[in-house]
Amino acid sequence: MEVLNEYDTISVDTLALEEILREERAAEISKLNTLSKKVCYLHTELLYYRHAKSKIGAACYEAWKTLVKKVGGTPNCWRDLGRLLGVTQDDLDYIMNSVRDDPVDMVLKVFKQNEKATLDKVVDAFVKMKRYDILKSIEDPLCSMAQYFNKDDSGYQSNDKMSGHKEIVTLKCLSNDLPPALNKSIVSKDKDPNKPKPQLQPSQNKNVTVINDSPILFLTYAQDGLPTAINIQEYVSNWSEITGVKVVTLNNRREDIYKNPEKFIREYFEKADFIVPIITPGYLQQITSNSSNVPNTSENLDHKYVNFIYNLIVNHYIHVTGCLNTKVRSVLPQNANVDLFARITMYPDLLPWTYETNFDEQFQVFLRKDNS
């Protein structure tokens, strides 16, 4: 009888282990294929849904956060993801060399501009890349997110009307804060062949005052206040009892302010019913910076002009109203700590008016009273 020596035993054990691993990998891949089916009707835009009091918002944020962290943990993985999602090489180079924001986040934002940019395409990209580690990490967050969209919800709309297919679920409205070079909606407007040619109009007096027929909230915030700014815009867009409220941010009005940002800011500072600073550590750092002579080259215009707007606030508070706060309604993010609150006490013109978690309810009550 032939006796297996030690090396033969190791060889047999290794083959058995490899077979087990192959079976496990096959089962894992099969399971991940079902993940693709679960999110095939969800638009990538849903990753950016934010609502502090909503479980749906929390699930969407968790899915976005996990995806960005896991892809960002591997050098240049965002480039491979971008290529598989159809992001052009020029756009990838621009993100690499000209944008300070997270490249994974930027790739997702560029991709989601396509009305067919469903999450299954993101999952399939990782399958092609054989990044099962990333797929395993995002599996639970995506499944948790998907369960909220199994039923029709009046808060969302579908834009895929093909018979025989489940309609694509997307957000009704979401601000596009991409730089103009990556913003496809700006490009498409300029190149739309069906767009009517502009008609010649007689010259008009440029000093005509614009009449404000609806409340205007002018948000001002640093980079770390962007999530709260997005939440506030989402709250206002869902208001049903108070209609016509306009939320102004600089990033959303890039095309209007490029020629003369300071002039635009001054005019809207006067026109706005209320200036809404979002108080974060980054905001306080901007207004207390000792390097005010150094140009701020941030791509985020709201972050770039925080100091300029704050100087307007101070001037209005001290010289115009005599230290009466009639225009500023500061908001503290939901994760604000005690230390941040203590630092704000040195700025009476910025004393918090409400928390982000209470903004939705309190601002509606406030605006109703103000208009009565």
C-alpha positions, 0 to 999 in steps of 0.5 A, a space after each residue: 500500500 502506497 503511503 503519502 509522505 508529508 509533501 504529498 499531504 501538503 499538496 492534497 490539502 492545498 488542492 482541496 483548499 483551492 477548490 474550497 476557495 473557488 467554490 466560495 468565490 463562485 458563490 460570492 460572485 453569484 450573490 453579487 450578481 443579485 446585488 446588481 439586480 436589486 439596484 438596477 432601477 435606482 439612479 446614482 443620484 439617490 446616493 446624494 439624497 440627504 435628510 437629517 430626520 429621514 432613515 432613507 437619507 441616512 441609508 443613502 448617505 451610508 451607501 455613498 460614504 462606504 463607496 467613496 471610502 472603499 474606492 478611495 482606499 486604493 490608488 487610482 481605483 477612481 480612474 478605473 471606475 471612471 473609465 468603466 462608467 464612461 467618464 472621458 479621459 479629459 474629464 478624468 484628467 481635469 478631476 486629477 489636476 484641477 479639482 480639490 474635491 474627492 476624485 471618487 465623489 467627482 466621478 460619481 457626480 459626473 456619471 450621475 448626470 446621465 439619466 440612465 446612470 443606475 447603480 447596477 452599472 457601478 456594481 458591474 464596473 467593480 465586477 469587471 475590475 474584480 474588486 470583490 472586496 469593494 463589492 462586499 463592503 458596499 453590499 449591505 449599504 446598497 441593500 439597505 438603501 434599496 429596500 426603501 424604494 420598493 414602493 412608489 413614493 410621492 417624494 421621488 419620480 421615475 424617468 424611465 417609461 420603457 414598458 416591461 422594465 421597472 422605472 428608474 427611481 431618481 430625485 425630483 431635484 438636486 443641485 448640480 455643484 460640479 465645476 462648469 468644465 464638468 457640468 454637462 447641463 451647461 454644455 448641452 444648453 450651448 450645443 442644443 440644436 433645437 434651442 431657438 436662436 436669441 432674438 435681438 432686443 432693444 437695449 435696456 437700462 441695467 440699473 433697473 431694480 429687480 422686485 423681490 416677490 418671494 422670500 430669498 435665503 442666501 446660504 454662506 458656508 465653508 467646505 465642511 458646511 456643504 452637506 448641511 447646505 444640501 440638506 437645507 436646499 432639499 428641505 425647502 424644495 419639499 415645502 408645500 405650505 410655503 411656496 416660492 422660497 428661493 435658496 441662493 448659493 454661489 456654486 449654483 449661480 456660477 454662470 451669473 457671477 463669473 464676470 463680477 462675483 463681488 457685485 453679484 454678492 453685494 446685490 443678492 446680500 441686499 435682495 435676500 430676506 435672510 443671510 444663512 451662515 452655516 457655522 462649522 469649524 471651517 467657516 470660523 477658520 475662514 473668517 478668522 484667518 490671518 492670511 487674508 491677503 493670500 488669494 483664495 483659489 478654491 473651486 467651491 465659490 461658497 467657500 471662497 467668498 465666506 470672508 467677503 460675505 462675513 464682512 458684509 454681515 459685520 458692516 450691516 450688523 454694526 453700521 446699518 442696524 446699530 447692532 440689531 440682528 435683522 438679517 442673519 439667521 445662523 444654522 448649526 450642523 447636526 454634528 456641532 459640538 460644545 467647543 464650536 458653540 463656545 467659539 461662536 459666542 465671540 461673534 454676536 452677529 453669528 449667534 446660532 438661530 437654529 440647529 440643522 435638525 430643527 431647520 425644516 420646522 422652525 424656518 417654516 414657522 418663522 417665514 409664515 409669521 414674517 409674511 403675515 
